[in-house]
């Protein structure tokens, strides 16, 4: 368990947890078809043994645990909607994927848009998006491009529409 340290996003914060992967592996078969509430309760109980989970944010932790468990199983999950825009570059780290990540960073900087940017290389997590080709770009959990590197102009348009639905950049 000493090596079983994970970081997950809870709200706007990234939290370190001990035993997350072990807990997922232990309940994967018995709770794969369980309700979100049941999974939340089981994981909070198990993870609270070795991690501090403040009472005031137990619900947020529970939602994050369910989301990460669904990702772990390769099941659909609800991406968090509150807080900054979440942008994910999906791909194994090839030159195209890295190029897409650089373009996204450039566009985010130009727009001065607060966003959480991650480069997802885990195959199970990529599969949870329904991905069939890389590189891919997901914004707030939705695949916007797959198998291609969209232009900075196109990425800017998607991000602008998210922050102001009345905005259209031709």
C-alpha positions, 0 to 999 in steps of 0.5 A: 500500500505504500506505493498506492498513492493517487491524486484526484480532482475534488472541486477545484483542488487536487487531493492526494489519497492513499489506497484508492487503487486498492479500494477500486480493485477490491470492490470492482467486481462486487460493485460494478453495477451498484448505484452511485450512492452505494459506491460513494458510501463504500469508498468513503468508508474504506478510504477514510481509514487511511485518509482525512476526509473532512465532514464538510466536503464528504459529499464532494469527495464521494462524487469524486470517488464515484467518478474515478471508480467509473473511470477505473472500470471504463464506464461512462461517468459525469465530468465535473461541471463547476469550476474552470473549463477542463481540457483533456488531450487524449493520446499516448504522448506521440508527437501529434498529441504533444503538438495538440497540447502545445496548441491548447496551452497557447490558445488558453494563454491568448484567451487568458482563460482559467482552465484545468489542462491534462494530458491523458495517456492511460488507455482505460481512461481514454476508453471511457471517453469512447475514444477510437483514434488519437490524438483527441481533444475533450473539453468538459468531458466532451470529445471535440476532435478525434484523430486530428489536430484541430487548428488554434482558431477552431479550439478558440471557437470551442472555448469561446462558445463555452465561456459565452454561448452567444459568441461565435468566432468565424 
